[in-house]
Amino acid sequence: MAEPAPRIVKCPACGKDVSWKPESKWRPFCSERCRNIDLGAWATESYRVPASAPPDPTAE
């Protein structure tokens, strides 16, 4: 029985195709550079989760 082909995903940083397999050292990224770019975005708080304003405790 043939081994199934590895799943191909897009690098979250640059969009390049990446094979999803154990040998892909930087998965889901295509390279260390793309991984570090993403890590830097987290470190500088460039990524944010949208939130609504908390309710006004004085409003009734």
PDB file of N, CA, C and O in Angstrom:
ATOM      1  N   MET A   1       0.849  -1.180   0.000  1.00  0.00           N
ATOM      2  CA  MET A   1       0.000   0.000   0.000  1.00  0.00           C
ATOM      3  C   MET A   1       0.892   1.240   0.000  1.00  0.00           C
ATOM      4  O   MET A   1       1.826   1.338   0.795  1.00  0.00           O
ATOM      5  N   ALA A   2       0.606   2.167  -0.878  1.00  0.00           N
ATOM      6  CA  ALA A   2       1.411   3.374  -1.012  1.00  0.00           C
ATOM      7  C   ALA A   2       1.125   4.343   0.133  1.00  0.00           C
ATOM      8  O   ALA A   2      -0.001   4.457   0.618  1.00  0.00           O
ATOM      9  N   GLU A   3       2.169   5.025   0.539  1.00  0.00           N
ATOM     10  CA  GLU A   3       2.022   6.030   1.586  1.00  0.00           C
ATOM     11  C   GLU A   3       1.304   7.240   1.003  1.00  0.00           C
ATOM     12  O   GLU A   3       1.619   7.655  -0.112  1.00  0.00           O
ATOM     13  N   PRO A   4       0.335   7.824   1.736  1.00  0.00           N
ATOM     14  CA  PRO A   4      -0.402   8.969   1.197  1.00  0.00           C
ATOM     15  C   PRO A   4       0.512  10.183   1.023  1.00  0.00           C
ATOM     16  O   PRO A   4       1.480  10.356   1.764  1.00  0.00           O
ATOM     17  N   ALA A   5       0.201  10.999   0.059  1.00  0.00           N
ATOM     18  CA  ALA A   5       0.971  12.213  -0.191  1.00  0.00           C
ATOM     19  C   ALA A   5       0.807  13.159   0.997  1.00  0.00           C
ATOM     20  O   ALA A   5      -0.273  13.227   1.585  1.00  0.00           O
ATOM     21  N   PRO A   6       1.866  13.891   1.356  1.00  0.00           N
ATOM     22  CA  PRO A   6       1.753  14.816   2.483  1.00  0.00           C
ATOM     23  C   PRO A   6       0.786  15.945   2.162  1.00  0.00           C
ATOM     24  O   PRO A   6       0.648  16.364   1.013  1.00  0.00           O
ATOM     25  N   ARG A   7       0.136  16.414   3.180  1.00  0.00           N
ATOM     26  CA  ARG A   7      -0.800  17.528   3.033  1.00  0.00           C
ATOM     27  C   ARG A   7       0.006  18.793   2.732  1.00  0.00           C
ATOM     28  O   ARG A   7       1.075  19.003   3.307  1.00  0.00           O
ATOM     29  N   ILE A   8      -0.500  19.622   1.844  1.00  0.00           N
ATOM     30  CA  ILE A   8       0.153  20.875   1.490  1.00  0.00           C
ATOM     31  C   ILE A   8      -0.648  22.012   2.125  1.00  0.00           C
ATOM     32  O   ILE A   8      -1.860  22.114   1.935  1.00  0.00           O
ATOM     33  N   VAL A   9       0.057  22.876   2.891  1.00  0.00           N
ATOM     34  CA  VAL A   9      -0.578  24.038   3.512  1.00  0.00           C
ATOM     35  C   VAL A   9       0.146  25.293   3.044  1.00  0.00           C
ATOM     36  O   VAL A   9       1.259  25.212   2.524  1.00  0.00           O
ATOM     37  N   LYS A  10      -0.471  26.434   3.222  1.00  0.00           N
ATOM     38  CA  LYS A  10       0.137  27.718   2.868  1.00  0.00           C
ATOM     39  C   LYS A  10       0.871  28.279   4.084  1.00  0.00           C
ATOM     40  O   LYS A  10       0.352  28.231   5.199  1.00  0.00           O
ATOM     41  N   CYS A  11       2.050  28.798   3.878  1.00  0.00           N
ATOM     42  CA  CYS A  11       2.801  29.454   4.944  1.00  0.00           C
ATOM     43  C   CYS A  11       1.982  30.657   5.401  1.00  0.00           C
ATOM     44  O   CYS A  11       1.583  31.473   4.570  1.00  0.00           O
ATOM     45  N   PRO A  12       1.722  30.787   6.707  1.00  0.00           N
ATOM     46  CA  PRO A  12       0.916  31.906   7.187  1.00  0.00           C
ATOM     47  C   PRO A  12       1.557  33.276   6.951  1.00  0.00           C
ATOM     48  O   PRO A  12       0.857  34.288   6.925  1.00  0.00           O
ATOM     49  N   ALA A  13       2.865  33.314   6.780  1.00  0.00           N
ATOM     50  CA  ALA A  13       3.550  34.594   6.604  1.00  0.00           C
ATOM     51  C   ALA A  13       3.624  35.034   5.141  1.00  0.00           C
ATOM     52  O   ALA A  13       3.352  36.192   4.824  1.00  0.00           O
ATOM     53  N   CYS A  14       3.997  34.103   4.248  1.00  0.00           N
ATOM     54  CA  CYS A  14       4.225  34.506   2.858  1.00  0.00           C
ATOM     55  C   CYS A  14       3.301  33.826   1.845  1.00  0.00           C
ATOM     56  O   CYS A  14       3.208  34.271   0.701  1.00  0.00           O
ATOM     57  N   GLY A  15       2.622  32.759   2.251  1.00  0.00           N
ATOM     58  CA  GLY A  15       1.700  32.083   1.353  1.00  0.00           C
ATOM     59  C   GLY A  15       2.314  30.971   0.515  1.00  0.00           C
ATOM     60  O   GLY A  15       1.615  30.352  -0.286  1.00  0.00           O
ATOM     61  N   LYS A  16       3.599  30.706   0.682  1.00  0.00           N
ATOM     62  CA  LYS A  16       4.270  29.640  -0.072  1.00  0.00           C
ATOM     63  C   LYS A  16       3.745  28.275   0.364  1.00  0.00           C
ATOM     64  O   LYS A  16       3.394  28.095   1.530  1.00  0.00           O
ATOM     65  N   ASP A  17       3.687  27.314  -0.554  1.00  0.00           N
ATOM     66  CA  ASP A  17       3.249  25.954  -0.222  1.00  0.00           C
ATOM     67  C   ASP A  17       4.268  25.261   0.676  1.00  0.00           C
ATOM     68  O   ASP A  17       5.474  25.354   0.449  1.00  0.00           O
ATOM     69  N   VAL A  18       3.770  24.564   1.701  1.00  0.00           N
ATOM     70  CA  VAL A  18       4.621  23.838   2.649  1.00  0.00           C
ATOM     71  C   VAL A  18       4.052  22.432   2.817  1.00  0.00           C
ATOM     72  O   VAL A  18       2.850  22.273   3.033  1.00  0.00           O
ATOM     73  N   SER A  19       4.899  21.416   2.722  1.00  0.00           N
ATOM     74  CA  SER A  19       4.472  20.036   2.966  1.00  0.00           C
ATOM     75  C   SER A  19       4.319  19.834   4.462  1.00  0.00           C
ATOM     76  O   SER A  19       5.235  20.141   5.226  1.00  0.00           O
ATOM     77  N   TRP A  20       3.164  19.318   4.893  1.00  0.00           N
ATOM     78  CA  TRP A  20       2.916  19.066   6.307  1.00  0.00           C
ATOM     79  C   TRP A  20       3.413  17.667   6.634  1.00  0.00           C
ATOM     80  O   TRP A  20       2.663  16.693   6.566  1.00  0.00           O
ATOM     81  N   LYS A  21       4.690  17.582   6.990  1.00  0.00           N
ATOM     82  CA  LYS A  21       5.289  16.304   7.345  1.00  0.00           C
ATOM     83  C   LYS A  21       6.379  16.554   8.381  1.00  0.00           C
ATOM     84  O   LYS A  21       6.861  17.680   8.504  1.00  0.00           O
ATOM     85  N   PRO A  22       6.776  15.530   9.124  1.00  0.00           N
ATOM     86  CA  PRO A  22       7.767  15.710  10.192  1.00  0.00           C
ATOM     87  C   PRO A  22       9.089  16.317   9.719  1.00  0.00           C
ATOM     88  O   PRO A  22       9.766  16.996  10.491  1.00  0.00           O
ATOM     89  N   GLU A  23       9.456  16.083   8.487  1.00  0.00           N
ATOM     90  CA  GLU A  23      10.706  16.616   7.966  1.00  0.00           C
ATOM     91  C   GLU A  23      10.653  18.119   7.712  1.00  0.00           C
ATOM     92  O   GLU A  23      11.695  18.754   7.549  1.00  0.00           O
ATOM     93  N   SER A  24       9.467  18.688   7.675  1.00  0.00           N
ATOM     94  CA  SER A  24       9.319  20.135   7.462  1.00  0.00           C
ATOM     95  C   SER A  24       9.614  20.836   8.785  1.00  0.00           C
ATOM     96  O   SER A  24       8.729  21.003   9.625  1.00  0.00           O
ATOM     97  N   LYS A  25      10.847  21.236   8.952  1.00  0.00           N
ATOM     98  CA  LYS A  25      11.348  21.747  10.228  1.00  0.00           C
ATOM     99  C   LYS A  25      10.581  22.960  10.762  1.00  0.00           C
ATOM    100  O   LYS A  25      10.411  23.084  11.975  1.00  0.00           O
ATOM    101  N   TRP A  26      10.124  23.840   9.904  1.00  0.00           N
ATOM    102  CA  TRP A  26       9.511  25.088  10.351  1.00  0.00           C
ATOM    103  C   TRP A  26       7.990  25.102  10.203  1.00  0.00           C
ATOM    104  O   TRP A  26       7.376  26.158  10.358  1.00  0.00           O
ATOM    105  N   ARG A  27       7.364  23.956   9.907  1.00  0.00           N
ATOM    106  CA  ARG A  27       5.927  23.948   9.654  1.00  0.00           C
ATOM    107  C   ARG A  27       5.147  24.603  10.780  1.00  0.00           C
ATOM    108  O   ARG A  27       5.533  24.414  11.933  1.00  0.00           O
ATOM    109  N   PRO A  28       4.124  25.328  10.551  1.00  0.00           N
ATOM    110  CA  PRO A  28       3.461  25.552   9.267  1.00  0.00           C
ATOM    111  C   PRO A  28       4.137  26.612   8.401  1.00  0.00           C
ATOM    112  O   PRO A  28       3.631  26.954   7.332  1.00  0.00           O
ATOM    113  N   PHE A  29       5.282  27.136   8.859  1.00  0.00           N
ATOM    114  CA  PHE A  29       5.988  28.147   8.079  1.00  0.00           C
ATOM    115  C   PHE A  29       6.939  27.483   7.089  1.00  0.00           C
ATOM    116  O   PHE A  29       7.320  26.326   7.263  1.00  0.00           O
ATOM    117  N   CYS A  30       7.319  28.220   6.053  1.00  0.00           N
ATOM    118  CA  CYS A  30       8.207  27.650   5.041  1.00  0.00           C
ATOM    119  C   CYS A  30       9.670  27.781   5.440  1.00  0.00           C
ATOM    120  O   CYS A  30      10.520  27.055   4.924  1.00  0.00           O
ATOM    121  N   SER A  31       9.971  28.694   6.347  1.00  0.00           N
ATOM    122  CA  SER A  31      11.358  28.922   6.724  1.00  0.00           C
ATOM    123  C   SER A  31      11.446  29.531   8.115  1.00  0.00           C
ATOM    124  O   SER A  31      10.447  29.956   8.695  1.00  0.00           O
ATOM    125  N   GLU A  32      12.663  29.563   8.632  1.00  0.00           N
ATOM    126  CA  GLU A  32      12.893  30.200   9.930  1.00  0.00           C
ATOM    127  C   GLU A  32      12.570  31.689   9.849  1.00  0.00           C
ATOM    128  O   GLU A  32      12.059  32.268  10.808  1.00  0.00           O
ATOM    129  N   ARG A  33      12.864  32.303   8.718  1.00  0.00           N
ATOM    130  CA  ARG A  33      12.587  33.728   8.529  1.00  0.00           C
ATOM    131  C   ARG A  33      11.104  34.030   8.701  1.00  0.00           C
ATOM    132  O   ARG A  33      10.740  34.956   9.425  1.00  0.00           O
ATOM    133  N   CYS A  34      10.247  33.256   8.041  1.00  0.00           N
ATOM    134  CA  CYS A  34       8.802  33.472   8.157  1.00  0.00           C
ATOM    135  C   CYS A  34       8.325  33.216   9.595  1.00  0.00           C
ATOM    136  O   CYS A  34       7.452  33.920  10.103  1.00  0.00           O
ATOM    137  N   ARG A  35       8.900  32.215  10.230  1.00  0.00           N
ATOM    138  CA  ARG A  35       8.547  31.921  11.618  1.00  0.00           C
ATOM    139  C   ARG A  35       8.900  33.101  12.525  1.00  0.00           C
ATOM    140  O   ARG A  35       8.115  33.479  13.394  1.00  0.00           O
ATOM    141  N   ASN A  36      10.084  33.680  12.319  1.00  0.00           N
ATOM    142  CA  ASN A  36      10.516  34.810  13.134  1.00  0.00           C
ATOM    143  C   ASN A  36       9.709  36.072  12.860  1.00  0.00           C
ATOM    144  O   ASN A  36       9.471  36.865  13.772  1.00  0.00           O
ATOM    145  N   ILE A  37       9.294  36.263  11.635  1.00  0.00           N
ATOM    146  CA  ILE A  37       8.421  37.400  11.311  1.00  0.00           C
ATOM    147  C   ILE A  37       7.121  37.286  12.089  1.00  0.00           C
ATOM    148  O   ILE A  37       6.650  38.269  12.660  1.00  0.00           O
ATOM    149  N   ASP A  38       6.542  36.103  12.114  1.00  0.00           N
ATOM    150  CA  ASP A  38       5.294  35.883  12.845  1.00  0.00           C
ATOM    151  C   ASP A  38       5.511  36.061  14.350  1.00  0.00           C
ATOM    152  O   ASP A  38       4.695  36.691  15.022  1.00  0.00           O
ATOM    153  N   LEU A  39       6.594  35.515  14.875  1.00  0.00           N
ATOM    154  CA  LEU A  39       6.905  35.660  16.297  1.00  0.00           C
ATOM    155  C   LEU A  39       7.086  37.132  16.660  1.00  0.00           C
ATOM    156  O   LEU A  39       6.627  37.576  17.713  1.00  0.00           O
ATOM    157  N   GLY A  40       7.747  37.881  15.798  1.00  0.00           N
ATOM    158  CA  GLY A  40       7.932  39.319  16.030  1.00  0.00           C
ATOM    159  C   GLY A  40       6.622  40.069  16.053  1.00  0.00           C
ATOM    160  O   GLY A  40       6.458  41.008  16.833  1.00  0.00           O
ATOM    161  N   ALA A  41       5.681  39.671  15.207  1.00  0.00           N
ATOM    162  CA  ALA A  41       4.367  40.317  15.196  1.00  0.00           C
ATOM    163  C   ALA A  41       3.635  40.079  16.511  1.00  0.00           C
ATOM    164  O   ALA A  41       2.967  40.976  17.025  1.00  0.00           O
ATOM    165  N   TRP A  42       3.760  38.873  17.053  1.00  0.00           N
ATOM    166  CA  TRP A  42       3.155  38.592  18.364  1.00  0.00           C
ATOM    167  C   TRP A  42       3.852  39.402  19.451  1.00  0.00           C
ATOM    168  O   TRP A  42       3.193  39.969  20.323  1.00  0.00           O
ATOM    169  N   ALA A  43       5.187  39.460  19.403  1.00  0.00           N
ATOM    170  CA  ALA A  43       5.959  40.153  20.440  1.00  0.00           C
ATOM    171  C   ALA A  43       5.675  41.649  20.470  1.00  0.00           C
ATOM    172  O   ALA A  43       5.698  42.266  21.535  1.00  0.00           O
ATOM    173  N   THR A  44       5.408  42.232  19.309  1.00  0.00           N
ATOM    174  CA  THR A  44       5.119  43.672  19.250  1.00  0.00           C
ATOM    175  C   THR A  44       3.627  43.963  19.365  1.00  0.00           C
ATOM    176  O   THR A  44       3.185  45.101  19.211  1.00  0.00           O
ATOM    177  N   GLU A  45       2.867  42.916  19.639  1.00  0.00           N
ATOM    178  CA  GLU A  45       1.405  43.012  19.794  1.00  0.00           C
ATOM    179  C   GLU A  45       0.711  43.543  18.540  1.00  0.00           C
ATOM    180  O   GLU A  45      -0.284  44.263  18.625  1.00  0.00           O
ATOM    181  N   SER A  46       1.254  43.175  17.368  1.00  0.00           N
ATOM    182  CA  SER A  46       0.609  43.543  16.111  1.00  0.00           C
ATOM    183  C   SER A  46      -0.675  42.747  15.895  1.00  0.00           C
ATOM    184  O   SER A  46      -1.611  43.223  15.252  1.00  0.00           O
ATOM    185  N   TYR A  47      -0.709  41.543  16.435  1.00  0.00           N
ATOM    186  CA  TYR A  47      -1.920  40.727  16.347  1.00  0.00           C
ATOM    187  C   TYR A  47      -2.807  41.076  17.531  1.00  0.00           C
ATOM    188  O   TYR A  47      -2.348  41.097  18.673  1.00  0.00           O
ATOM    189  N   ARG A  48      -4.056  41.345  17.264  1.00  0.00           N
ATOM    190  CA  ARG A  48      -4.989  41.691  18.334  1.00  0.00           C
ATOM    191  C   ARG A  48      -6.301  40.968  18.103  1.00  0.00           C
ATOM    192  O   ARG A  48      -6.712  40.741  16.965  1.00  0.00           O
ATOM    193  N   VAL A  49      -6.943  40.615  19.180  1.00  0.00           N
ATOM    194  CA  VAL A  49      -8.251  39.982  19.123  1.00  0.00           C
ATOM    195  C   VAL A  49      -9.284  41.079  19.331  1.00  0.00           C
ATOM    196  O   VAL A  49      -9.246  41.764  20.354  1.00  0.00           O
ATOM    197  N   PRO A  50     -10.203  41.264  18.395  1.00  0.00           N
ATOM    198  CA  PRO A  50     -11.203  42.317  18.568  1.00  0.00           C
ATOM    199  C   PRO A  50     -12.110  42.008  19.758  1.00  0.00           C
ATOM    200  O   PRO A  50     -12.482  40.861  20.002  1.00  0.00           O
ATOM    201  N   ALA A  51     -12.445  43.046  20.472  1.00  0.00           N
ATOM    202  CA  ALA A  51     -13.319  42.881  21.635  1.00  0.00           C
ATOM    203  C   ALA A  51     -14.297  44.041  21.681  1.00  0.00           C
ATOM    204  O   ALA A  51     -14.006  45.139  21.208  1.00  0.00           O
ATOM    205  N   SER A  52     -15.436  43.785  22.247  1.00  0.00           N
ATOM    206  CA  SER A  52     -16.401  44.860  22.418  1.00  0.00           C
ATOM    207  C   SER A  52     -16.109  45.567  23.739  1.00  0.00           C
ATOM    208  O   SER A  52     -15.484  44.994  24.631  1.00  0.00           O
ATOM    209  N   ALA A  53     -16.555  46.787  23.857  1.00  0.00           N
ATOM    210  CA  ALA A  53     -16.344  47.555  25.081  1.00  0.00           C
ATOM    211  C   ALA A  53     -17.123  46.911  26.231  1.00  0.00           C
ATOM    212  O   ALA A  53     -18.218  46.388  26.024  1.00  0.00           O
ATOM    213  N   PRO A  54     -16.563  46.947  27.432  1.00  0.00           N
ATOM    214  CA  PRO A  54     -17.287  46.370  28.565  1.00  0.00           C
ATOM    215  C   PRO A  54     -18.554  47.170  28.839  1.00  0.00           C
ATOM    216  O   PRO A  54     -18.608  48.361  28.531  1.00  0.00           O
ATOM    217  N   PRO A  55     -19.572  46.538  29.411  1.00  0.00           N
ATOM    218  CA  PRO A  55     -20.802  47.272  29.679  1.00  0.00           C
ATOM    219  C   PRO A  55     -20.565  48.422  30.670  1.00  0.00           C
ATOM    220  O   PRO A  55     -19.730  48.324  31.568  1.00  0.00           O
ATOM    221  N   ASP A  56     -21.307  49.490  30.486  1.00  0.00           N
ATOM    222  CA  ASP A  56     -21.208  50.648  31.365  1.00  0.00           C
ATOM    223  C   ASP A  56     -21.919  50.343  32.671  1.00  0.00           C
ATOM    224  O   ASP A  56     -23.133  50.138  32.664  1.00  0.00           O
ATOM    225  N   PRO A  57     -21.206  50.305  33.800  1.00  0.00           N
ATOM    226  CA  PRO A  57     -21.857  49.942  35.072  1.00  0.00           C
ATOM    227  C   PRO A  57     -22.837  51.012  35.569  1.00  0.00           C
ATOM    228  O   PRO A  57     -23.681  50.722  36.417  1.00  0.00           O
ATOM    229  N   THR A  58     -22.740  52.226  35.062  1.00  0.00           N
ATOM    230  CA  THR A  58     -23.661  53.274  35.503  1.00  0.00           C
ATOM    231  C   THR A  58     -24.942  53.298  34.681  1.00  0.00           C
ATOM    232  O   THR A  58     -25.934  53.899  35.095  1.00  0.00           O
ATOM    233  N   ALA A  59     -24.929  52.654  33.525  1.00  0.00           N
ATOM    234  CA  ALA A  59     -26.141  52.610  32.686  1.00  0.00           C
ATOM    235  C   ALA A  59     -27.117  51.582  33.247  1.00  0.00           C
ATOM    236  O   ALA A  59     -26.715  50.551  33.788  1.00  0.00           O
ATOM    237  N   GLU A  60     -28.368  51.873  33.112  1.00  0.00           N
ATOM    238  CA  GLU A  60     -29.366  50.953  33.624  1.00  0.00           C
ATOM    239  C   GLU A  60     -30.236  50.404  32.560  1.00  0.00           C
ATOM    240  O   GLU A  60     -31.131  49.608  32.844  1.00  0.00           O
TER     241      GLU A  60
END
